[in-house]
Amino acid sequence: MRADGAAWRDAIDAAVARTRGWYDDIHGEPAWRRLMTHRLGEEILAELLPESASGIDDAIGRVTGDLRIERSAR
């Protein structure tokens, strides 16, 4: 399996489809939960696997919650 944003989104959507789906409560609507899960997953991939992260460069330098994501030379 490839490690990129598209694979992440496909895997999450498939897993959620096998359950009752995204739920709705006072903390967020289903569409928001899906969007945030995809976004945060892509940010994690960009940080952990920068060589495999295609199309996720906009995640670098973006502030999410109390974290600032920056790519550093290894």
Distance bins in CASP14 RR format, pairs under 12 A and 6 or more apart:
PFRMAT RR
TARGET T0000
AUTHOR 0000-0000-0000
RMODE 2
METHOD distances of the structure
MODEL  1
1 7 1 0 0 1 0 0 0 0 0 0 0
1 8 0 0 0 0 0 1 0 0 0 0 0
1 10 0 0 0 0 1 0 0 0 0 0 0
1 11 1 0 0 1 0 0 0 0 0 0 0
1 14 0 0 0 0 0 1 0 0 0 0 0
1 52 0 0 0 0 0 1 0 0 0 0 0
2 8 0 0 0 0 1 0 0 0 0 0 0
2 9 0 0 0 0 0 1 0 0 0 0 0
2 10 0 0 0 0 1 0 0 0 0 0 0
2 11 0 0 0 0 0 1 0 0 0 0 0
2 45 0 0 0 0 0 1 0 0 0 0 0
2 49 0 0 0 0 0 1 0 0 0 0 0
2 52 1 0 0 1 0 0 0 0 0 0 0
2 53 0 0 0 0 0 1 0 0 0 0 0
2 54 0 0 0 0 1 0 0 0 0 0 0
3 10 0 0 0 0 0 1 0 0 0 0 0
3 11 0 0 0 0 0 1 0 0 0 0 0
3 41 0 0 0 0 0 1 0 0 0 0 0
3 42 0 0 0 0 0 1 0 0 0 0 0
3 44 0 0 0 0 0 1 0 0 0 0 0
3 45 1 0 0 1 0 0 0 0 0 0 0
3 46 0 0 0 0 0 1 0 0 0 0 0
3 48 0 0 0 0 1 0 0 0 0 0 0
3 49 1 0 1 0 0 0 0 0 0 0 0
3 50 0 0 0 0 0 1 0 0 0 0 0
3 51 0 0 0 0 1 0 0 0 0 0 0
3 52 1 0 1 0 0 0 0 0 0 0 0
3 53 0 0 0 0 1 0 0 0 0 0 0
3 54 0 0 0 0 1 0 0 0 0 0 0
3 56 0 0 0 0 0 1 0 0 0 0 0
4 10 0 0 0 0 1 0 0 0 0 0 0
4 11 0 0 0 0 0 1 0 0 0 0 0
4 41 0 0 0 0 0 1 0 0 0 0 0
4 42 0 0 0 0 1 0 0 0 0 0 0
4 45 1 0 0 1 0 0 0 0 0 0 0
4 46 0 0 0 0 1 0 0 0 0 0 0
4 48 0 0 0 0 0 1 0 0 0 0 0
4 49 0 0 0 0 1 0 0 0 0 0 0
4 50 0 0 0 0 0 1 0 0 0 0 0
4 51 0 0 0 0 0 1 0 0 0 0 0
4 52 1 0 1 0 0 0 0 0 0 0 0
4 53 1 0 0 1 0 0 0 0 0 0 0
4 54 1 0 1 0 0 0 0 0 0 0 0
4 55 0 0 0 0 1 0 0 0 0 0 0
4 56 1 0 0 1 0 0 0 0 0 0 0
5 11 0 0 0 0 1 0 0 0 0 0 0
5 12 0 0 0 0 1 0 0 0 0 0 0
5 13 0 0 0 0 0 1 0 0 0 0 0
5 37 0 0 0 0 0 1 0 0 0 0 0
5 38 1 0 0 1 0 0 0 0 0 0 0
5 39 0 0 0 0 0 1 0 0 0 0 0
5 40 0 0 0 0 0 1 0 0 0 0 0
5 41 1 0 0 1 0 0 0 0 0 0 0
5 42 1 0 1 0 0 0 0 0 0 0 0
5 43 0 0 0 0 0 1 0 0 0 0 0
5 44 0 0 0 0 1 0 0 0 0 0 0
5 45 1 0 1 0 0 0 0 0 0 0 0
5 46 0 0 0 0 1 0 0 0 0 0 0
5 48 0 0 0 0 0 1 0 0 0 0 0
5 49 0 0 0 0 1 0 0 0 0 0 0
5 52 0 0 0 0 1 0 0 0 0 0 0
5 53 1 0 0 1 0 0 0 0 0 0 0
5 54 1 0 0 1 0 0 0 0 0 0 0
5 55 1 0 0 1 0 0 0 0 0 0 0
5 56 1 0 0 1 0 0 0 0 0 0 0
5 57 0 0 0 0 0 1 0 0 0 0 0
5 59 0 0 0 0 1 0 0 0 0 0 0
6 12 0 0 0 0 0 1 0 0 0 0 0
6 13 0 0 0 0 0 1 0 0 0 0 0
6 38 0 0 0 0 0 1 0 0 0 0 0
6 41 0 0 0 0 0 1 0 0 0 0 0
6 42 0 0 0 0 1 0 0 0 0 0 0
6 45 0 0 0 0 0 1 0 0 0 0 0
6 52 0 0 0 0 0 1 0 0 0 0 0
6 53 0 0 0 0 0 1 0 0 0 0 0
6 54 1 0 0 1 0 0 0 0 0 0 0
6 55 0 0 0 0 1 0 0 0 0 0 0
6 56 0 0 0 0 0 1 0 0 0 0 0
7 13 0 0 0 0 0 1 0 0 0 0 0
7 14 0 0 0 0 0 1 0 0 0 0 0
7 38 0 0 0 0 0 1 0 0 0 0 0
7 41 0 0 0 0 0 1 0 0 0 0 0
7 42 0 0 0 0 0 1 0 0 0 0 0
7 45 0 0 0 0 1 0 0 0 0 0 0
7 49 0 0 0 0 0 1 0 0 0 0 0
7 52 0 0 0 0 1 0 0 0 0 0 0
7 53 0 0 0 0 0 1 0 0 0 0 0
7 54 0 0 0 0 0 1 0 0 0 0 0
7 56 0 0 0 0 0 1 0 0 0 0 0
8 14 0 0 0 0 0 1 0 0 0 0 0
8 15 0 0 0 0 0 1 0 0 0 0 0
8 37 0 0 0 0 1 0 0 0 0 0 0
8 38 1 0 0 1 0 0 0 0 0 0 0
8 39 0 0 0 0 0 1 0 0 0 0 0
8 40 0 0 0 0 1 0 0 0 0 0 0
8 41 1 0 1 0 0 0 0 0 0 0 0
8 42 1 0 0 1 0 0 0 0 0 0 0
8 43 0 0 0 0 0 1 0 0 0 0 0
8 44 0 0 0 0 1 0 0 0 0 0 0
8 45 1 0 0 1 0 0 0 0 0 0 0
8 46 0 0 0 0 0 1 0 0 0 0 0
8 48 0 0 0 0 0 1 0 0 0 0 0
8 49 0 0 0 0 0 1 0 0 0 0 0
8 52 0 0 0 0 0 1 0 0 0 0 0
8 53 0 0 0 0 1 0 0 0 0 0 0
8 54 0 0 0 0 0 1 0 0 0 0 0
8 55 0 0 0 0 0 1 0 0 0 0 0
8 56 0 0 0 0 1 0 0 0 0 0 0
8 59 0 0 0 0 0 1 0 0 0 0 0
9 15 0 0 0 0 0 1 0 0 0 0 0
9 16 0 0 0 0 0 1 0 0 0 0 0
9 34 0 0 0 0 1 0 0 0 0 0 0
9 35 0 0 0 0 0 1 0 0 0 0 0
9 37 0 0 0 0 1 0 0 0 0 0 0
9 38 1 0 1 0 0 0 0 0 0 0 0
9 39 0 0 0 0 1 0 0 0 0 0 0
9 40 0 0 0 0 0 1 0 0 0 0 0
9 41 0 0 0 0 1 0 0 0 0 0 0
9 42 1 0 0 1 0 0 0 0 0 0 0
9 45 0 0 0 0 0 1 0 0 0 0 0
9 56 0 0 0 0 0 1 0 0 0 0 0
10 16 0 0 0 0 0 1 0 0 0 0 0
10 17 0 0 0 0 0 1 0 0 0 0 0
10 38 0 0 0 0 0 1 0 0 0 0 0
11 17 0 0 0 0 0 1 0 0 0 0 0
11 18 0 0 0 0 0 1 0 0 0 0 0
11 37 0 0 0 0 0 1 0 0 0 0 0
11 38 0 0 0 0 0 1 0 0 0 0 0
11 41 0 0 0 0 0 1 0 0 0 0 0
11 45 0 0 0 0 0 1 0 0 0 0 0
12 18 0 0 0 0 0 1 0 0 0 0 0
12 19 0 0 0 0 0 1 0 0 0 0 0
12 21 0 0 0 0 0 1 0 0 0 0 0
12 22 0 0 0 0 0 1 0 0 0 0 0
12 33 0 0 0 0 0 1 0 0 0 0 0
12 34 1 0 0 1 0 0 0 0 0 0 0
12 35 0 0 0 0 0 1 0 0 0 0 0
12 36 0 0 0 0 0 1 0 0 0 0 0
12 37 1 0 1 0 0 0 0 0 0 0 0
12 38 1 0 0 1 0 0 0 0 0 0 0
12 39 0 0 0 0 0 1 0 0 0 0 0
12 40 0 0 0 0 0 1 0 0 0 0 0
12 41 0 0 0 0 1 0 0 0 0 0 0
12 42 0 0 0 0 0 1 0 0 0 0 0
12 44 0 0 0 0 0 1 0 0 0 0 0
12 45 0 0 0 0 0 1 0 0 0 0 0
13 19 0 0 0 0 0 1 0 0 0 0 0
13 21 0 0 0 0 1 0 0 0 0 0 0
13 22 0 0 0 0 1 0 0 0 0 0 0
13 33 0 0 0 0 0 1 0 0 0 0 0
13 34 1 0 0 1 0 0 0 0 0 0 0
13 35 0 0 0 0 0 1 0 0 0 0 0
13 37 0 0 0 0 1 0 0 0 0 0 0
13 38 0 0 0 0 1 0 0 0 0 0 0
14 21 0 0 0 0 0 1 0 0 0 0 0
15 21 0 0 0 0 1 0 0 0 0 0 0
15 22 0 0 0 0 0 1 0 0 0 0 0
15 34 0 0 0 0 0 1 0 0 0 0 0
15 37 0 0 0 0 0 1 0 0 0 0 0
16 22 1 0 0 1 0 0 0 0 0 0 0
16 23 0 0 0 0 1 0 0 0 0 0 0
16 30 0 0 0 0 1 0 0 0 0 0 0
16 33 0 0 0 0 1 0 0 0 0 0 0
16 34 1 0 0 1 0 0 0 0 0 0 0
16 37 0 0 0 0 1 0 0 0 0 0 0
16 38 0 0 0 0 0 1 0 0 0 0 0
17 34 0 0 0 0 0 1 0 0 0 0 0
20 30 0 0 0 0 0 1 0 0 0 0 0
21 30 1 0 0 1 0 0 0 0 0 0 0
21 31 0 0 0 0 0 1 0 0 0 0 0
21 33 0 0 0 0 1 0 0 0 0 0 0
21 34 0 0 0 0 1 0 0 0 0 0 0
21 37 0 0 0 0 0 1 0 0 0 0 0
22 28 0 0 0 0 1 0 0 0 0 0 0
22 29 0 0 0 0 1 0 0 0 0 0 0
22 30 1 1 0 0 0 0 0 0 0 0 0
22 31 1 0 0 1 0 0 0 0 0 0 0
22 32 0 0 0 0 1 0 0 0 0 0 0
22 33 1 0 1 0 0 0 0 0 0 0 0
22 34 1 0 1 0 0 0 0 0 0 0 0
22 35 0 0 0 0 1 0 0 0 0 0 0
22 36 0 0 0 0 0 1 0 0 0 0 0
22 37 0 0 0 0 1 0 0 0 0 0 0
22 38 0 0 0 0 0 1 0 0 0 0 0
23 29 0 0 0 0 1 0 0 0 0 0 0
23 30 1 0 0 1 0 0 0 0 0 0 0
23 31 0 0 0 0 0 1 0 0 0 0 0
23 32 0 0 0 0 0 1 0 0 0 0 0
23 33 1 0 0 1 0 0 0 0 0 0 0
23 34 0 0 0 0 0 1 0 0 0 0 0
24 30 1 0 1 0 0 0 0 0 0 0 0
24 31 0 0 0 0 1 0 0 0 0 0 0
24 32 0 0 0 0 1 0 0 0 0 0 0
24 33 0 0 0 0 1 0 0 0 0 0 0
24 34 0 0 0 0 0 1 0 0 0 0 0
25 32 0 0 0 0 0 1 0 0 0 0 0
25 33 0 0 0 0 1 0 0 0 0 0 0
26 32 0 0 0 0 0 1 0 0 0 0 0
27 33 0 0 0 0 1 0 0 0 0 0 0
27 36 0 0 0 0 0 1 0 0 0 0 0
28 34 0 0 0 0 0 1 0 0 0 0 0
28 35 0 0 0 0 0 1 0 0 0 0 0
28 36 0 0 0 0 1 0 0 0 0 0 0
28 37 0 0 0 0 0 1 0 0 0 0 0
29 35 0 0 0 0 1 0 0 0 0 0 0
29 36 0 0 0 0 0 1 0 0 0 0 0
30 36 0 0 0 0 0 1 0 0 0 0 0
30 37 0 0 0 0 0 1 0 0 0 0 0
31 37 0 0 0 0 0 1 0 0 0 0 0
31 38 0 0 0 0 0 1 0 0 0 0 0
32 38 0 0 0 0 0 1 0 0 0 0 0
32 39 0 0 0 0 0 1 0 0 0 0 0
33 39 0 0 0 0 0 1 0 0 0 0 0
33 40 0 0 0 0 0 1 0 0 0 0 0
34 40 0 0 0 0 0 1 0 0 0 0 0
34 41 0 0 0 0 0 1 0 0 0 0 0
35 41 0 0 0 0 0 1 0 0 0 0 0
35 42 0 0 0 0 0 1 0 0 0 0 0
36 42 0 0 0 0 0 1 0 0 0 0 0
36 43 0 0 0 0 0 1 0 0 0 0 0
36 64 0 0 0 0 1 0 0 0 0 0 0
36 65 0 0 0 0 0 1 0 0 0 0 0
37 43 0 0 0 0 0 1 0 0 0 0 0
37 44 0 0 0 0 0 1 0 0 0 0 0
38 44 0 0 0 0 0 1 0 0 0 0 0
38 45 0 0 0 0 0 1 0 0 0 0 0
38 56 0 0 0 0 0 1 0 0 0 0 0
38 59 0 0 0 0 0 1 0 0 0 0 0
39 45 0 0 0 0 0 1 0 0 0 0 0
39 46 0 0 0 0 0 1 0 0 0 0 0
39 56 0 0 0 0 1 0 0 0 0 0 0
39 58 0 0 0 0 0 1 0 0 0 0 0
39 59 1 0 0 1 0 0 0 0 0 0 0
39 62 0 0 0 0 1 0 0 0 0 0 0
39 64 1 0 0 1 0 0 0 0 0 0 0
39 65 0 0 0 0 0 1 0 0 0 0 0
39 69 0 0 0 0 0 1 0 0 0 0 0
40 46 0 0 0 0 0 1 0 0 0 0 0
40 47 0 0 0 0 0 1 0 0 0 0 0
40 56 0 0 0 0 0 1 0 0 0 0 0
40 59 0 0 0 0 1 0 0 0 0 0 0
40 62 0 0 0 0 0 1 0 0 0 0 0
40 64 1 0 0 1 0 0 0 0 0 0 0
40 65 0 0 0 0 1 0 0 0 0 0 0
40 67 0 0 0 0 0 1 0 0 0 0 0
40 69 0 0 0 0 0 1 0 0 0 0 0
41 47 0 0 0 0 1 0 0 0 0 0 0
41 48 0 0 0 0 1 0 0 0 0 0 0
41 49 0 0 0 0 0 1 0 0 0 0 0
41 53 0 0 0 0 0 1 0 0 0 0 0
41 56 0 0 0 0 1 0 0 0 0 0 0
41 59 0 0 0 0 1 0 0 0 0 0 0
41 64 0 0 0 0 0 1 0 0 0 0 0
41 69 0 0 0 0 0 1 0 0 0 0 0
42 48 0 0 0 0 0 1 0 0 0 0 0
42 49 0 0 0 0 0 1 0 0 0 0 0
42 50 0 0 0 0 0 1 0 0 0 0 0
42 52 0 0 0 0 0 1 0 0 0 0 0
42 53 1 0 0 1 0 0 0 0 0 0 0
42 54 0 0 0 0 0 1 0 0 0 0 0
42 55 0 0 0 0 1 0 0 0 0 0 0
42 56 1 0 1 0 0 0 0 0 0 0 0
42 57 0 0 0 0 0 1 0 0 0 0 0
42 58 0 0 0 0 1 0 0 0 0 0 0
42 59 1 0 1 0 0 0 0 0 0 0 0
42 60 0 0 0 0 0 1 0 0 0 0 0
42 62 0 0 0 0 0 1 0 0 0 0 0
42 64 0 0 0 0 0 1 0 0 0 0 0
42 69 0 0 0 0 0 1 0 0 0 0 0
43 49 0 0 0 0 0 1 0 0 0 0 0
43 50 0 0 0 0 0 1 0 0 0 0 0
43 53 0 0 0 0 1 0 0 0 0 0 0
43 55 0 0 0 0 0 1 0 0 0 0 0
43 56 1 0 0 1 0 0 0 0 0 0 0
43 57 0 0 0 0 0 1 0 0 0 0 0
43 58 0 0 0 0 1 0 0 0 0 0 0
43 59 1 0 1 0 0 0 0 0 0 0 0
43 60 0 0 0 0 1 0 0 0 0 0 0
43 61 0 0 0 0 1 0 0 0 0 0 0
43 62 1 0 0 1 0 0 0 0 0 0 0
43 63 0 0 0 0 0 1 0 0 0 0 0
43 64 1 0 0 1 0 0 0 0 0 0 0
43 65 0 0 0 0 0 1 0 0 0 0 0
43 67 0 0 0 0 1 0 0 0 0 0 0
43 68 0 0 0 0 0 1 0 0 0 0 0
43 69 1 0 1 0 0 0 0 0 0 0 0
43 70 0 0 0 0 0 1 0 0 0 0 0
43 71 0 0 0 0 0 1 0 0 0 0 0
44 50 0 0 0 0 0 1 0 0 0 0 0
44 52 0 0 0 0 0 1 0 0 0 0 0
44 53 0 0 0 0 1 0 0 0 0 0 0
44 56 0 0 0 0 1 0 0 0 0 0 0
44 59 0 0 0 0 1 0 0 0 0 0 0
44 64 0 0 0 0 1 0 0 0 0 0 0
44 67 0 0 0 0 0 1 0 0 0 0 0
44 69 0 0 0 0 1 0 0 0 0 0 0
45 51 0 0 0 0 0 1 0 0 0 0 0
45 52 1 0 0 1 0 0 0 0 0 0 0
45 53 1 0 1 0 0 0 0 0 0 0 0
45 54 0 0 0 0 1 0 0 0 0 0 0
45 55 0 0 0 0 0 1 0 0 0 0 0
45 56 1 0 0 1 0 0 0 0 0 0 0
45 57 0 0 0 0 0 1 0 0 0 0 0
45 59 0 0 0 0 1 0 0 0 0 0 0
45 60 0 0 0 0 0 1 0 0 0 0 0
45 69 0 0 0 0 0 1 0 0 0 0 0
46 52 0 0 0 0 1 0 0 0 0 0 0
46 53 1 0 1 0 0 0 0 0 0 0 0
46 54 0 0 0 0 1 0 0 0 0 0 0
46 55 0 0 0 0 1 0 0 0 0 0 0
46 56 1 0 1 0 0 0 0 0 0 0 0
46 57 1 0 0 1 0 0 0 0 0 0 0
46 58 0 0 0 0 1 0 0 0 0 0 0
46 59 1 0 1 0 0 0 0 0 0 0 0
46 60 1 0 0 1 0 0 0 0 0 0 0
46 61 0 0 0 0 1 0 0 0 0 0 0
46 62 0 0 0 0 1 0 0 0 0 0 0
46 64 0 0 0 0 0 1 0 0 0 0 0
46 69 1 0 0 1 0 0 0 0 0 0 0
46 70 0 0 0 0 0 1 0 0 0 0 0
46 71 1 0 0 1 0 0 0 0 0 0 0
47 53 0 0 0 0 1 0 0 0 0 0 0
47 56 0 0 0 0 1 0 0 0 0 0 0
47 57 0 0 0 0 0 1 0 0 0 0 0
47 59 1 0 0 1 0 0 0 0 0 0 0
47 60 0 0 0 0 1 0 0 0 0 0 0
47 61 0 0 0 0 0 1 0 0 0 0 0
47 62 0 0 0 0 0 1 0 0 0 0 0
47 64 0 0 0 0 0 1 0 0 0 0 0
47 67 0 0 0 0 1 0 0 0 0 0 0
47 68 0 0 0 0 0 1 0 0 0 0 0
47 69 1 0 1 0 0 0 0 0 0 0 0
47 70 0 0 0 0 1 0 0 0 0 0 0
47 71 1 0 0 1 0 0 0 0 0 0 0
47 72 0 0 0 0 1 0 0 0 0 0 0
47 74 0 0 0 0 0 1 0 0 0 0 0
48 56 0 0 0 0 0 1 0 0 0 0 0
48 59 0 0 0 0 0 1 0 0 0 0 0
48 69 0 0 0 0 0 1 0 0 0 0 0
48 71 0 0 0 0 0 1 0 0 0 0 0
48 74 0 0 0 0 0 1 0 0 0 0 0
49 56 0 0 0 0 1 0 0 0 0 0 0
49 59 0 0 0 0 0 1 0 0 0 0 0
49 71 0 0 0 0 0 1 0 0 0 0 0
49 74 0 0 0 0 0 1 0 0 0 0 0
50 56 0 0 0 0 1 0 0 0 0 0 0
50 57 0 0 0 0 1 0 0 0 0 0 0
50 59 0 0 0 0 0 1 0 0 0 0 0
50 60 0 0 0 0 1 0 0 0 0 0 0
50 69 0 0 0 0 0 1 0 0 0 0 0
50 70 0 0 0 0 0 1 0 0 0 0 0
50 71 1 0 1 0 0 0 0 0 0 0 0
50 72 0 0 0 0 1 0 0 0 0 0 0
50 73 0 0 0 0 0 1 0 0 0 0 0
50 74 0 0 0 0 1 0 0 0 0 0 0
51 71 0 0 0 0 0 1 0 0 0 0 0
51 74 0 0 0 0 0 1 0 0 0 0 0
53 59 1 0 0 1 0 0 0 0 0 0 0
53 60 0 0 0 0 1 0 0 0 0 0 0
53 69 0 0 0 0 0 1 0 0 0 0 0
53 71 0 0 0 0 1 0 0 0 0 0 0
56 62 0 0 0 0 0 1 0 0 0 0 0
56 69 0 0 0 0 0 1 0 0 0 0 0
56 71 0 0 0 0 0 1 0 0 0 0 0
57 69 0 0 0 0 0 1 0 0 0 0 0
57 71 0 0 0 0 1 0 0 0 0 0 0
58 69 0 0 0 0 0 1 0 0 0 0 0
58 71 0 0 0 0 0 1 0 0 0 0 0
59 67 0 0 0 0 0 1 0 0 0 0 0
59 68 0 0 0 0 0 1 0 0 0 0 0
59 69 1 0 0 1 0 0 0 0 0 0 0
59 70 0 0 0 0 0 1 0 0 0 0 0
59 71 0 0 0 0 1 0 0 0 0 0 0
60 68 0 0 0 0 1 0 0 0 0 0 0
60 69 1 0 1 0 0 0 0 0 0 0 0
60 70 1 0 0 1 0 0 0 0 0 0 0
60 71 1 0 1 0 0 0 0 0 0 0 0
60 72 0 0 0 0 0 1 0 0 0 0 0
61 67 0 0 0 0 0 1 0 0 0 0 0
61 68 1 0 0 1 0 0 0 0 0 0 0
61 69 1 0 1 0 0 0 0 0 0 0 0
61 70 1 0 1 0 0 0 0 0 0 0 0
61 71 1 0 0 1 0 0 0 0 0 0 0
61 72 0 0 0 0 0 1 0 0 0 0 0
62 68 1 0 0 1 0 0 0 0 0 0 0
62 69 1 0 1 0 0 0 0 0 0 0 0
62 70 0 0 0 0 1 0 0 0 0 0 0
62 71 0 0 0 0 0 1 0 0 0 0 0
63 69 1 0 0 1 0 0 0 0 0 0 0
63 70 0 0 0 0 0 1 0 0 0 0 0
64 70 0 0 0 0 0 1 0 0 0 0 0
END
